[in-house]
Amino acid sequence: MAFAQKSPFAGRWDLVLTPASGTPYPQWMELTEKDGKLDGRFQPRGGAWQPFKAVSVADGHLLVTTSAATNRGPATTWDFTAAGADRLSGVEKRGETAGPQIAAVRAPALDRKMPKSWTKPVAIFNGKDLSGWEPIGNVQNSRWVARDGELVNDNPEVPGQSGPAAANIKTTQKWTDFKLHIEVNCPEHGNSGIYLRGRYEVQVEYEKVDANDKFHSIGSVYSMLAPAVELPRKPGTWESFDITLVGRWLTVVRNGVKTIDNQEIAGITGGALDSNEGEPGPFYIQGDHTGGMKYRNITIQVPKK
């Protein structure tokens, strides 16, 4: 009996898009196959993942539509061909106009066993200054300060008001697998996020109650994983996150309650620094959304060798 061969395009892919002029930026896509047909989703530069509008294969080319044509302009498509084992080469087109070049590598499985033991917690924020941290993004408008043992974002911007986006901030050191303890104080209407390895955002927010679904609310991995437990809202008070990441597998304990239990993160989230999922990465904290965010008692443990 002959069996249909699985499409070589199926699976998860880490992408780098390079404009003719400008800085390369990361994205991600996942292609699934059912009954011989491909479908899938992709992660834009920012926001939540989006479903492809169409997926087809013709003459060795993978063609995916990321946005349909409207009265404002033509469709946006990605045109890929195989570029060796587990690699694709492509171009983004808006109508017939070629845009950024796209390099894709098959995303690593990152399927590692849970370590048997961990090192003792080590502080990665000393509470006195920003040693070991650096602003990123709009660094000219960095509002991060160390004050009274707290990492504080003094950005005055609030929802609904215009103004220059403040900087994010990241660690100068990078990690692979870890246990992170971090305490957050998020004001009412606040919005921030804690990026693990600089790629996966754990959402921190107290926007309007009906502003976000469970995949975009506090404690979620933005658009990828939702907390299994909904905890009481506590804007303006200190809360704790204990986050364990081994490979792609994540456990989150918030305020002593396990809200995500060893769940797999499929791929990078919006705002990721890069798509190099097989490499270590920094922690980074969003500061470009709203001001008033505070963080403290940031410690890390790594697997014992």
N, C-alpha and C positions, 0 to 999 in steps of 0.2 A: 504494500500500500504506500502510495506517495503522500508525503505531508508537505503542506505549503511552508516555504521558508520564511522565517520572520524577516520583516523589513530591516535592512541595515541602518535605517534612519530611526527606528524605534528606540526609546530610552531617554535619558536625561542628558542635557548638553550645557556646558558652561561656555558662554559667548563673550567675545570682545568685539565691539563695534568701533571702527576707526574712521572718522570723517576725513575728507580731503584736507581740511584745515581744522585743527582743534585737537583736543585731548581724547584718547581712547576711553571708552566707558564700558562697564560690564552689563550684561543681561544674562538670561537663562531661559531654557525651554525644555519642555517635556513632551515627547511624542508617544502616544499609546496606539496600539493596533488591535482592532477587533473585526473579525470576519473579513480580514484582508484589507481593511480600510484604516487609514491613519487619522488621528485627531490629536488635539493637544492644547497646550497652554504655554504662555511665556510670561516672564517677569520684566516689565519695562524698567527704566532707570529709577523711577520713583513710583510710589503708590502700590496697589495690590496687583497680583498676577491677573492676567487677562486670557480668556480663551481665544484660540485662533479662529478667524472667521471662515477659513477654508484651508484644507491641506490636500495636496495632490503630488503624485510622482509621475514624471514623463521624461523619457529619453535620458534616464539617469539623474535628472534634476529633481530635487525636493523643492516644491513651491508652497510657501505658506503665506497666508494673508493675515497681517496683524491688525489692519483697520480697513473697513470697507469704503468704497467710494461714496462721497456725499456731494451735495451741491456746492460745498466749499473746496472740493479737490478730489483727485483720483485716489484709488486704493493704495495702501502701502503693503508691499510684499517683500519677502525674503526668498532669494533664489540660491539654493545650495547645491554643490556637488561634492562627492567624496574626495578627500585630499590625503589619502593614506589611511592606515588602520586607526579607527576611532577618532578621525578628524574630518571636519567639513570646512569647505571654503565657500563663501557666499558674498552677496551684495544686497543691500537694501535698496529698493526702488520705490519711488513715488510716481505711479503711472509708468512711463517709460524712462524717467529720469533717474539715473544711478546716483546713489548716495553713499553712505558709509560702507566700507568693506567689513565683512564679518568673518571672524575666525572662531570655529567651534571645536571643542574637545569633549569627548565623552566624560561626563561627570564621574568622579571616583565614588566607589561604593562607601568607603569610610566605615566599613563594618568591623569595628574593633570590640574586643571583650572589655567588660568593666574591670578596671584595675582592682587588684586585691587590697591595696592600701594606698593612702595618700599622705603627702607631706603635711606638716603643720601649717595653719593659715599664715600667710605673709601679707602685710599691708602693701597695697600698690598706690595708695594715696596717703601722704603723711599728715594731712590735716593742717599743715602750716604754709605750704606753697605749692606750686604746680610742677615741682620736680617729677620727672617721669611722664609728664603729660604735655601735649602740644595742640594748639588750635588748628583746625582744618576747615576748608571751605572759605568763607569770607573772614580771613584771619585779621583783616584790618578792623573788623567789628567784633572782636572777641570780647565777650562780657563775662568770661569765666574767672572767678577769683576763689582763693582759699580763705575762708573766714570762720573763725571759731570752731575749727575741726571739720568744717563742711566745705564741699565743692559746690559753689553757688553760681547759677546763671543769672546775672543781673540785667539781662536783656529786658528793656522796658516794653517790647512789642507784645501786644495782646491780640486775641482773635478779633477780626473785623477792622483792625486799624492797619494802615499801611506803614511801611518803614523798612529800612535795610535789614536783610536777614542777618542774624548774628552767627558767629562761628559755632561749629561743633567742636568737640575736643576728643582726643584719643591718647592712648598710652603709647609711649615710644617702644615699649617691649611687646613681644608677640608670644602667643601661646597656642598649643594644639588642643589637648584634652585638659579639663580643669574642673574644679569646684569654685564657683564665685559666690561670695557673700557681699551683698550691697544693700544699703538702706536708702530709701527714697522718701522725699517729701514733695508731693505734687499738689499744687494749689488747685482750687476750683477753676475749671476751664483750661488747665495746663495740659501740655502735650509734649512728650519727649520720647526717648527710646534708648535702650541699652543694646548695642550691637556686639554680638559674640563673634570673635575672630574678624570683626569688622564686616561681617556678611549677613548675619541673621539677627533681625531686630526683635527684641522682647519689648513689647509696647508698654509705655508708661503714659497714662492719660486720665484726666478727670474732666472730659468734655461733657456736653449735655448728655443726659441719661440715654436719650434715643439717638444720639449722634453716630454710634458705632454698634455693629453686631458683635457677636462673641469672638469672631476671628480678627477683630480690629480693636478690641477693648483691652484694658489694662491686664497685663500678664499673658497676653497672646503672643505667639510668634507671628508677626504681622502677615495676615492673610493665609498663613500656612497651617498653624496649629491653634486651636481654641482651648482655653482652660476648661477642664471637666467640672470644676466647682466655681460657682459665682460667690464671691465674698462681698461683705458690706463695703460700701463706698466710705472712704476716709480721707477726703481732701484736706490738705493742710496739716496732716499728721504724719509721723514717721512710720513707715512700713518696711518690712524686710523681704528680700528675695534671696533664696539659696538655689543656685542654678548649677546643675551638673551637665556638662556636655562631653560626651565620648563619641568620637566619630561624628555621625549625624544624629545620635540618639540623645534626647534631651529630657531632663527631669527638672521641674520647677516646683519649689516649695515657697509659697507666699504666706507670710505671717504665720508660719508653722503648719500650714495646710498644703498638702500635695495637690497641685492643680494641673500639672502635666506630668504623666508617669511614663518615662522611658519611651517617648514617641519620636518617630523619625522626621527630621526636617528635610523636605524634598530638595530644596535648593535655596539660592540666595533670595533675600527680600529686597524691596525697593530701598535705595539709598546705600546699598553695599559699596564698600570701597573698591572691591575687585571681585572677580569670579574664580579666583585660584583656590578652589575648595580643598585641594589636597595639601595646602600649605598652612603653616601657623599664621595667626593674625592678631591684631590688637583688639582691645576693647575700645569702643567709641560711644560717646553719649551725644545725643542730639541737643543742640542749643539754638537751632535756627527756626523753631516753631513758635514757642511762647516763652516768656521769661518766668522767673520765680521758682524754677526748679532747684532742688537741693539734693545732694547725695552725700553720704558719709559712711564710715566703717567699711571701706572697700578692701576686701582681702581675697586671696586666691590660694588654692591648694592644687598641686599637680601630682600625677601618679608617681609613686616611689619606684625607683629603678632597682 
